[in-house]
Amino acid sequence: MYAKHTQGRIARQAHTTVPEGTYEEHHARQGFEGEVSQLYHAHPTTDWLRVEGPIRPRGIQLTDVPAADEHDERALPTVLMFNQDITLAVSKRTAPMPYYVRNADGDTLLLTQAGHGTLVTDYGTLAYGPLEYLVIPKGTNYRIVPASNELHVTYVMETRDPLTLPERGPLGHFLPFDRGVLDVPRLDAGLPVPSAQNADGEWEVLVKRGGELSSIFYAFDPADVQGWTGSLAPFRLRLADIRPLTSERLDVPPMTHATFQAGDNWIVTMAPRPTQTAPDAERAQPFHRNVDYDEVIVPLGSPDAGGAGPTPGLASITPAGMNHGPNQARMAAQRDRLPIYVWNIDTIRPLHYTDAFEAGETPDFARHESYRG
């Protein structure tokens, strides 16, 4: 058993009955999983006057990003953030890909904010819609064929390490979702999709390797698979099939809502759920001094939210070493339920920003994220 030290006024149980006139801050390693202490401050740790330097919180409205593939069918998604392990991009594709993509640099995760369409792969076809994940393994040939006459917004994440499902241990096989809800493409799906044959009668596979693009041309459709078997395949996960963990008496740490893992990086989906209702439990998440991860949080909305919650697609980025937590209004509100889906990415290495991010960044986002709002 490790030693636990105590000084001054504290809560006997973390995140409950915080001493009058204090604000609890969670100081932890490895997110919420490693060694931890609670510090009880006289002031909120996000009540800053200003933040200078690269650890300042940053934000961008992803749905407003002018993605290159919205008007250029050959363009790829517009990259906004990246590090050695991942890239984060936005796609607003309105026309079918005129080629197949083969990502030889890593796995690809698509999260649809708005719009419907069809994923065409070596393994068959698979329909997709809003608030759904598509996981595409490294080396898969695939095309995106969006439905016409719709707004399309998709968040695209590429990972160097394989995207895996986290170990669930004592939780068993059915939380936060049964693997039986994962849908793979079907060769016999019967979904009508236009051909990718070009004007020269060829089919193109656009290969990404080492960040560079090459093309392989065929006289036939390379997705001519007649059958397949194995454990490696693209799949779809509907956010509606996620059944979140809840607790009546204490806030459940964000990492317990992890959906995917890519090496030391985590992809978390917080689904609509009741908040803790015990009279001594804090309903707002504690202030947090995150020191091991850059954290990206994107509210996604919900078909049943009725406009409640933050604007869907408003991404906030809190670099490692920066404080974050609820603002004054959130602290005062006694919310009984999280009404929306929230996408959360924790990256072990610092994120860097592209010119496209800088051009669309929300000004003075540090003030937006402060306790004062």
N, C-alpha and C positions, 0 to 999 in steps of 0.2 A: 504494500500500500504506500502510495506517495504521500509526502508531507504536505499538509495544507496550512498555510499561515494566515493569520488574521490580524488586522489593525483597524481601530476606530469603528465607526458606525457602518454596519453592513446588513444585507438581507441574509437571513439564515439559509434560505434556498434561493439560488440565482433566478432572476426574472420574476420574482414574486415579492410583494410587499416591500418595495424599495423605500428606504428611510425617507421621511418627510424632508423636503428641501434638497434632495440629492437626485442625481441622474446617473443611472447605471451604464457603464461601458464595458463591453466584452473585449478583452485583450487575449488573443489566442494565436496559436500556431496551427498551420495546416487547415485554414478555414476554421471550422468549429470542431475539428476532429482531434487536434493535438492538445498539448498543455494549455491551460487557460487560467485566467484570473478575472474577477470582476472588480472594477474600480468605481467608487461612488463619488462623483464630482459635485461641486457646488454649482456648476454651470454645464449646459449641454456642450459636448465636445465638437459639435458642428456649428456652434454659434460664433463663427469667425467673422472678422471684419473684411478680410480678403485673403486670397491664396495666390502666391507668386511661385512660378517655377513649374516644372513638368509634372508634378504630382497633383496639379489642380484637377478637380472633377471636370469632365467634358461631356457634351451632349450633342446629339444630332437627331433630327426628325427623319427617320429612315424612309418613310413613305413620301417625303418631298425630294429625295435625292434624284437628280436627273440621270438615271441609269443609261449607259451607252446603248444597251440592247433594246431599249424601248423603240428606237427608230431605225436601228441598223441591225438587220437580221443576222449578220455575221459577227457582231460584237459579242464579247463575253461579259459576264456580270461586272459591275463597277466595284473595285476593291476599295474599302474604306480604312480597314485596320489590318495589321499583320504582325507576326513575329516569326521566330524560327519554327514554330510548331503549327500555327494556324493562319488562315486568312479569313476575313469577314467581308462579304460583299453584298450588294443589292442587285437584284434582277427585276426588270419590268417588261420582260419579253412579251411582245404582242404577236409575233409571227413565228411559225415553227422553225427550229434550228435547221439550216440547210445542210447540215453535216451531223455526224456522230462525234461526240466528245469522248476521249479516253484520257483520264487523268492518271498519269504514271507517277505523279508526285505524292499521292495520298488518297484517302477516302474523301467523299463529298457528302455533306449533309444539307438538304434543302428543307426550309421551313416556310410554308406558304402562309402569308398574311392575308392575301386577297387573290381571288381568281381560281379557276378550274383548268384542268388540262389532262394530258396523257404523257406518262413517262414511257418512252420506247427504248428497249434494251435488247441485248443478246438473249436475255432470259424470257422475253415476252413483253407484254404491255401491262400498264397499271394506271388506273385513273387516280387523280389527286384533286383535292379541293382545299378550302381555307382551313387553317389550324391543323395541318397535317405535316408530319415529318416524312421525308424520303431519304433513305440511307443508300448510297451508291458506293460499293467497294472499289478500291483502287484497281485500275485496269479495265473496268467495265466499259463497254461501248454503250452510250446512251444519247437520246435526243429528248428535248422538251418540246411538246406540241401544245401550246396554250389554246384554250377555247377562244373563239372570236367574240368581239363586242363586249369585253369585260375589262375592268381594271385588274392588272396583275402586279402583285408585289411579292417577291420571294427573297428570303434571306439565305445566303449561300455561305456555308462554312466549309473550308477545306482543311483537313488535318493530316499532318505527316504520319502520326501514329494511327494504327487501326482504331476505328470507332467500335467500342465494345459496350455491352450492357454491364453495369456494375454488379459486383457480387452482392447478394441480398442476405446471406447468412440466415439467422433465425427468422427473418421475415417470411421465408419460404418462397414458393414459386409464383404467387399470385398478386403480390404487391411490389411496385405500384401498378403493374399490369401483368396479366397472364401472357406468356409468349405466344399463346395461340391466337392473340389478336393481331399479330404481325402478318401482314399480307405481302406475298411475293408476286412478281409479275407472272402472267400466264401466257403460254404460247397460243392458247385457244380462247383468249379473252374476247375476241371479236370486236375490238374497239377500232373504229375507222380512223386512220391517220394518213396524211398525205405522204407521198414518197419523197425521199431525200435525194433522188436522182437529179443531177444538175443538167444544165443545157447541153453539155457535151456527152450526156448519156453515162456519166460516171457517178459513183458514190464516194463520198469523202469521209475519212476518219481523221479528225483534228486531235493530235496527240500533244499533251502537255507534259514535258519532262524537264526538270531543272529550271522551271519557270519559262522555258522557251517552247514555241509552238512548231510542230511539223505536221505534214499532211500525208496520209496514205490514200491512194485512189484505187478503186475497184471497178470492174465492169459488171458487178452484181451487188445486191444489197448485202452488206456484211452481217446483218442481223438475220441470217438465214438458218438459224439453229432449228433442228428438227426434234430435239429432246435434250434434257439436261437433268443431272442429279448431283447432289452434294449439299454442303452446309454453307457455301459462300454464294450469296445472291443479294441483289437489291431488295429492300423491303420498305413498307409503309407502316407508320404508327400514327393513328389518329389521336390527337390530344384528348378527345372525348373518352378514349379508352383508358386514360390514366386515372387511377383511383388513389388519391393522395392520402398520406398518413396524417392523422389528426390526433390531438390530445386535448382533453377537457381542461387539464390543469396546468399545462406548460406549453410554451411555444416550441414547435418542432424545428430543429436546426435545418437550414436550407439544404445542406448536403444530403439529407435523407430523401430529398425529392430529386436526386440525380437520376437522369434518364440515360445518358451516355457518358463514356469516359474515353479519352484519347491520350494515352500516356498519363502524364501528371495533370492534364487539363480536364475540366468537368463541364458537362452540359446539363443544366438543371431545368426542369419544368415545374413551376408551381401552378397547380390547378385550383379552380374554385373550390373552396372548402370552408367549413365553420372555423372561426377563431376560438381560442380557449375561452371558456365561460366561467371558470372558477372565480369567485369574488376576489381572491388574493393574487391572481395571475395577471401579469402585464399583458395587455392585448397588442400593443405595438412592439415590433422587434426592437431589441436593445441597440443602443449606439454601439458601433463596432469599429475597432482599430484593426483593419485588415492589413497584415504585413507580408503575406506569402503569395497573394494572387492579385492581379489586375481583375477587376470585376465589371462585367457588362450586364446591364439589366434592361430588358425590353418588354414593356407591357404589350400584350397581344390583343386585349379585349376578350369578349366572349359573346356568342350568339344570344345568351340569356342575360347579359349584363345591363342592357337597356341604357347604354351610355355611361354607366358608372365607372369610376376609376380614371387613371391617367389616359392621355391620348395614346391609342395604339401606335406602336412604332417609334415612340420617343425614347431613344437609346441613351442611357446614362452610363458613363465609364468612370469608375473610381480606381485610380492606380494604387498599387500596393504601397503602404506607408501612409495613406490618407485616411482620415476619419469619415465615416458615413453613418446615417441613421435617420429616423423620422423627423419631419419638420414640426413646427409648433402646432399647426392645424391637425396633423396626424396624431400627435401626442394627446391632443385634447379630445379627439374623436374616439368614441367607444364602438368600433366596428365589430359587428357580430359575425361577419363573413368576408372572406376574400372573394370578390365577385368576378374576377377576371383570371385569365391565364397570364403568366409572366415567364419570360425566357431569361435564363441567367447563365452566363458563361464565365468561368473562372480560369484564367490563364496563368501558368506558373512563371512565364517570362514576360517582360514588359511589352506592351503593345506599342506599335508605331502607327503613324497616321499618314494617309496619302493626301495629295493635293485635292482630290475629290472630297475628302472629309473636311479639310480646312475650308473649302469653298462653301460647304453647307452647314458648318458647325453653328450651333446655337450660341449667340454671344453671351459672355459673362455667365456661363452655366454654373460656375462656383457659387454665385449668389443664389441662383435657382435652387441649388442643393443644400444651402445652409439652413440652419434651424430658423433663421429669420425669414427665409423664403424670399 
